[in-house]
Amino acid sequence: MKTKKVVEIGGVGEVLLERSRRAKHFNLTIKSMNVIRVAVPPGVSFTDAELFARSKKDWLRKHLEKIEVMAREIEDAVTVYPTDRKAARQVLVCRLNQLSEQLGLPYSKVFVKCQKTRWGSCSMANNINLNVNLVRLPQELMDYAIIHELVHTKIKNHGPRFWELLTHFLPNAAELDRELDRYWVLLGDFPGTEP
């Protein structure tokens, strides 16, 4: 049985129809400017999936235009760093170590990954994962993302105690968090899906 099919939708471009065992219903996601995906539940035909995608043409066009505008807006603010993992790792690990020492927030290990949905994460063992694209952000946003993960070495959730400690280190944390959201196009994934 075929697991993928690509269809062309005028004014939108190529749309990947892909079977997913986890999908309970159609799930339309814009992964980047060039990747639109429909998760197709088991037992549902690609014909029905294509009809669904075509019915969302206006939604897709609206959000593709929004992504394009956002990408242009952030273009000038993006730092020109090589985005290969080795070069990014050097920059990120150096800054992580500086901030860890400065704030008194030690961590266990660090990994630099090409993540597509998040800027970073902190495991229960205090291992920190940082996104390679952090090096392309303005310095204050890169620092914010790193400090955010360092605070998770103390508090593993995003509850009031987490935000209290984060704000202790960065009084403008909420503002930085909102600003960082503007740069999601660097991750290559559209946050959220069509309802």
Buried (B, 14 or more C-beta within 10 A) or exposed (E): EEEEBEBEBEEBBEBBBBBBEEBEEBBBBBBBBEBBBBBBBEEBEBEEBBEBBBEBBEBBBEBBEEBEEBBEEBEEEBEEBEBEBEBBBBBBBEBBEEBBEEBEBEBEEBBBBEBEEBBBBBBEEBBBBBBBBBBBBBEEBBBBBBBBBBBBBBBEEEEEEBBEBBEEBBEEBEEBBEBBEEBBBBBBBBEEEBE
